Amino acid sequence: MFRAVENDLIAWKNEYHRKPLLIRGARQVGKSYVVEKFGQTHFPHLLKINFELEPRYQACFNSLDPTKIINSLEILSQQDIIAGETLLFLDEIQQCPKALVALRYFKELMPELHVIGAGSFLEFTLNDEHLQQPVGRVQSLYMKPCSFREYLLATGHQRLIDYLGGIRLNETIEPPIHELLLEKCREYFILGGMPEVIDFHITTNKFYGCEKLQATLLEYYKRDFSKYGAKVNVKVLEKIFTKAPRVIAKHFKYVDIDPDIQARDQKPALEALIKAGILYPVYQTSGNGLPFSAEKNEKKFKLLFLDIGLAKHATGLDTETLFSEKLILLNQGALAEQFVGQELLAYAENYQQAELYHWIRDKRGSQAEVDYLINVGPSIYPVEVKSGATGRMKSLQLFLDEKKLSLGIRISQKPFSLNHRVLSIPFYMIYELPRLLKSL
């Protein structure tokens, strides 16, 4: 299965001032698979060391001298490590913090060697106050679940991707193609973007067996909670993890998780799930200018789950319901908003941790909310996930008037169109948004 991050890996391989690379992201999103595939395809030699399965390799990093490290690795692995020809892949690197520290010395003393590290709980190790951080000597790439575009590619629909890439603002999408793409969106709502689930569906051409895989993945995440650190209450983690899919796209209130657990007790667990990539906050911001982070309110946010397929399964929505209901109405619109947010995250630059934002005006007699704010270059665009007519999108129109902007975006299952200062984008065209907006 091709992943878009592979293009970033190829670019990294060819960089002149290359740094050791860390692949970051939640468990089971395909980090190890992508790096192994990349190493086998683009290097004569690949040496993969999994510190969890092969802890004996940890002793090789007692010295921070890259030459001594490489000599030890070659002896233990019985494999030559040749700069420019070998990709050294340090998997589950969080199990060997000294290996993380050593990365800075690979940059300084052996920059010609390609080194990649990855791990499921890397964020917790990197935030350890006792770790000597390799700041400025390491580059990061962030991986997420497969995007809808990657799903289309994996299921053999390159022609649909090419077709959408050729659509211009003054054109329409043929109704049969529109319906076919909405059907593919429905499939993605059911399956989600976890690579193992998509692979199972491609192999078996079935949807129903995928639910067992989704249940297994959710169970994996629960089993991992003991690894989040001694300061995080596992029972509170489980409570938030279980309730979170039911409160996605809603303004987060600790009382909605459990009114009997104080917010101060829930907050560390919530932050741990965000750090692990299981949950994503959508922060409130004023939208007055860029960057959005300059005016974000960290106390007011909505939550998204790691993956729409896992969220669907966790809320108990069955496959038959997903095949019969309108996408925009599923789970009172929450799954549609989850899909849009997940797509926006998926298409963000991989070299930095993406953040999402929304806007609220909470004044008596003048309440309004815009689901997402995005920017393409210096231009800001409000985004609403709606099913109504564009002329009745009061919140979006109010934001445009207040901020003196000329265009807003409505994402739904409606056809592609441009009118009333609103660009209407079907669910399946989110990837094309930057191209279309630049063409304006």
N, C-alpha and C positions, 0 to 999 in steps of 0.2 A: 504494500500500500504506500503510495507516494504521500509524503507530508511536505507542506510548504516550507517548513523549517530546514529542509534539506538544501534549499537554495542558499539559505544563510550559512549553512555549514560549508558549502562549496566556496562561497565568498570568503569565509574565514580562512579556509585552507590556503587561499591564494594571496592573502594580505601580506604586505611586506613587513609591517610592524605588528605582527601577530602576537597575541597574548594567549596563555592557556585559557581554555574555555570551560565554563560551568553550564551544564544544561539543568535548568530549574523548572519545577512544576510539580503538580500533585502526582501521587502514586497512580500507576496504571494508565497514564496518558500516552505511553509509547516511547519514553526517553531512551531506554536501552536498545530497543529495536531500531530506532532511527540511527543511533550512533554506530551500532554494529553494521547496519546496512551501508552507511556512509563509509565506514572503514574498509569494508570488503569491496566496495565499488571503486573507491578513489585512491586507495593505497595498495602497494604491493604486499604490505604486511600489516596485520592488526594484532595487537596484544591487549586482550581484555583481562583486567584483574577485578574480581568482585570481592571486596573486602569483607562482605558478610558471609559468603560461601567459602572464602579462602583467607581466613584471618592471619595465616602465617606470613602473608605479604606485608602486614602492618609493620613488622620489625624492620623492613627495608627502609622505612622513612624515619628511623631513629636519628639518622643523619639528614641534614637539610641540603647537603651537597649533591646536586643533580648527578654528577659523575659517579659518586658512590652509590646513589640510589639505583641508577641504571645498571651498574655492575651487579648489584644484588638481585635485581629483577631478572636480568639475563640468566644468572646462575639458577635461580629458583624455577623460572619458566622454561629454561633450556631453549630460549629463542633470542635471536639477535634483535637489538633495538637500534635501528639505523635512522638517524635524523634525515628528514625529507622523504623517507620511504615507509616508516612505521608510524601508525597511529597508536599512541598509548592511551587506552581507555580505562580510567579508574572509576569503576562502577560502585555504587553504594559508598561513596567517598566519605560520607558523614561518619562512617564507622572508624575512620582513621583520620582524626583531626590534624595530625602532623602532615598528612598528605596535602591537606588544604593549605597549610602554612608553606609547604614546600613549593607550591605552585609559583609563588613570587620569585623563587630562586631559579626555577626553570625559565621564567621570563628573562631574568637578569643574566644568567650564566649559560643557558642552553636554549636560546630563543628559536633555533632552527628545528627543534623537535616539536611535533604536533602532539599536544596533550589535551585530553578532554576528561572532565570529571562530571559525574551525575549521581543523584541520590534522592530517595523518596522523602527523607527528613532533613534535607540539606539546610532548609531555612532555619531550623532550630539550632543547628550547629553553628551556622554563620552568625547568628545573633547571640551566641554564647559570649558573655563578657570576658571569659578567660581565654578566648581564642585570639591568637595574634593574626589579625586580619591582613590578607594580601591585597590591601586597598591599592587600586591603580595598576595592579600587575595582573589582573584577571578580568576577562570579559565574560558576560553572562548572556545566555539565550533562554527565553521563557517559553515553555511548551504548554499547550492547552489541549483539550479534547479535539478531535477532528472537526473541522468546520463543515458547513453544508456543502461548500464547494469541493472540499476534499472527499466528502461522501459521494457527490456526483462523479468525481473522477474515479473513485474506487469501484463504483458500480457500473463503470463503462459508459458514462454519458459525457464524453469529451465534446461531442457535437453540441450539446446543450450549453456547455460552458463557452464554447466558441461563439455560439449564436448570441448569448447574452453580452459577450464582450464586444459585439458589433452593433448593439442597439444604441441609437442616438436619441437625444431629447425630443426631436420632432417625429419620432417613429412610434409605432404601436407594436405590441407583441400579439401574434396571431392567437386567437382564442384556444385552439387545440393545444398549442405549445404552452400557453398560460396554465391551462388545466393540468397538463402533464407535470409541469414544474411544481404546481401546488400539491399534486399527489406525491411528488418526491419529498416536498417539505413535510407532508403528513408522515411519510415513512421515517424521516429524520426525527420528528417529534416523538415517535414511538421508540426508535432505536437509540437516539442520542449519538454522541460523538466518541464514545469509548472504543478504541480500536478493536478490542477483543470481541465486543458485541457486533460491530460492523463485519468483522471477519467471519463470525459465525453465521450471520445473515447471508453474506455472499456465498458461503460454502453450502448452506442448506436451503437457501431461498425461503426461509421460514421466519416468522415474527415471534411466534409464541414461545419457542425455546429460548429466545433472547431474555425473557423475563427472569429465568433462572440465573443467567449470567449476571444480570443487573443486581439481583438479590445477593449473589455471591460477592460482587464488588462492594456493595454497601456493607456487607459483613466484614470484608477485609479492612475497610476503613475503621470500623468499630474496634477490631482487634488491635489496631495500631495505636489506640488512644494511650496505652500505657507507655508509649515511647515519646509522648509529647512533653515529658518533663515532670518532675516531682511536684512542682508548684501548681500544676493544673489538676483540678478535681475531675477524675474520670467520670463520675456519675453525672456531673453537670455537663461535661462534654457530650455524653450520650444523650442527655435530655435536649440540648441545643441541636445536635446532629439529627435527632429524630423529628423535632418540631420544625426545623428550618425549611424543608421543602414545602411546608404548609403555609409559610409566611413569606415566600418569595414575592418580590415586587410590591410588598406592603411596607409602610413606614415602620421600622423596627421598634418594638417596645419589649423590654425585658419581661414585662408582665405577661405578654403573649406566649412566652416560652414556659414560664412557671411562676405564678403569682406568689408562691411560697419560698422562692429562692431570690435573695436580694440581688440587685443589679451589680453590686460590687463583687459578688461571688460568681456571677455569670460572665462578667466582662473578661477575665483572663481566659476562660474557656472559649469564648467567642473569638478573641484575638488569636488564640492558638489555631482554631479552625480556619481563620482567614490566612494566617501565616502558612498553613499546610496546603493552601490552595483549594480547600473544600468549599469555602464560601467566599463570595466576592461582595464587598460593600459598594453601593451606588450612592455616593455622597451628595448632599445638597450643596449647591453653590449659587451665587447670585447671578452668574452669567454676564457680568458687566464687561469682562475682558479675559484675555489669556495671560498666563495659564489659568485654567479653572481652579487648580489647587490653591492659588493665592487667596481665594475667598471661600474655600470649602468649609463646611460646618461638620466637624468630625463627630459631633453628638447626634446629628440627624442624617439618617441613611436608610436605604432599603437594602435587602439582601438578594443575591442570586446564588443558586447552587452551582456546583462544579459542572454539572452536565444535565441537560434537559431530560435525557432518557432515564437517568438515575432519579431525578426529581419526580418524573412521571410515575415511576415504579414506587417510590417512597410514599407518594400521596395516595396510592391505591387505585389510580386510574387504569382501567383495563384496556386492552388493545381494541376491543370492539367499540368502546366509546370513542376512542381516538379516530377510528375509521368512520364513524357516523356523525360526529359533531363538527361544526365549523371551527377551524383552527383558532380564530380570534376569540371564541367563547370558552375554550377549554379551561377548566378550573378558574372560571370567572375572569378570563383574560390573562391570568398569571403566567401560564406556559408560553403564551405569545410574547409577553414582555421578557421572559427568561430567554426565549429563542433569540430575540433581537439583541439583548445584552450579551449573550454568549457569542453571537456572530461579531458584534463590535469588538469584543475582546480578542476573538480569534484572528481578526484582520489587522489588529494593532501591530506596531513594530515589535519584533520579537526580542530586540536587544535591551528592552527596558520593561519594567513591570507596569502593565497597563492599569489605568484607573477609569472608572465610569462616574458620571455626574448626572444629577437631575436638578430641576428648578421648581420651587414652590413660592407662590405668593399667598400668604396667609393673613389677609386683612379682612376685617368685618365688612361684609357686603361685596368683597372683591377677591374671592378665593380662586386660585388657578394652580395648575400643575402641569409640567411638561416632563415626559417620561425620561428622556435623555437629552443631554447637550453634547454635541460633537463639534469638532473643528476640522476643516480642511485648509491647511496653511493658516493664514491669519483670519479666515472667515469662520464665524460661529453660526451653527444651525441648530434650531430646536427640533427634536424628534418626538413624535407621538405615535404610539402603537394603538391604533383605533380602527373601528369598523364604520363609523359614521361618515356622513358627507363632509367634504372639505370645508364647505361654507359654515358648518356648525362647530368647527374646532376652535372654540372660544379661547381656551388656554393658550394654544399655539399662536392664534392671532393677537392675543393680548401681549404675549412675549415679544412678538415681532414689532408691535407698535411701541412698546415700552423701551425696547433696546434699539429701535430705529434700524431694524434689519429688513431685508427684502424677501427672504425665502425661508420657509419651514418645510419639514419633511414628515409625511404620514406614511407609516409602514403597516401594511395589512395584506389581506388576500385580494384586494381590489386590483384592477389592471393598472399598468404603468401609465401615468398621465402627469400633466403640468397645468395647473390652473389655480386661480385665487391665491396667488403667492404660495401655493403648496405644491411641492413635488411629491406625488404619490408613488411609492415604491412597493412592489410586491415583496413578500418575505424572501423570495429566492434571489433578489437583486441587491442585497446589502453589500456584497463584495464590490459591486460596480459603482457604489455611491461616490467615492472620491473621484473616479474618472468622469462621471456625469456632472458632478458639481464643478469640477475644473473646467469643463467644456462651456460652462455658462460665462 
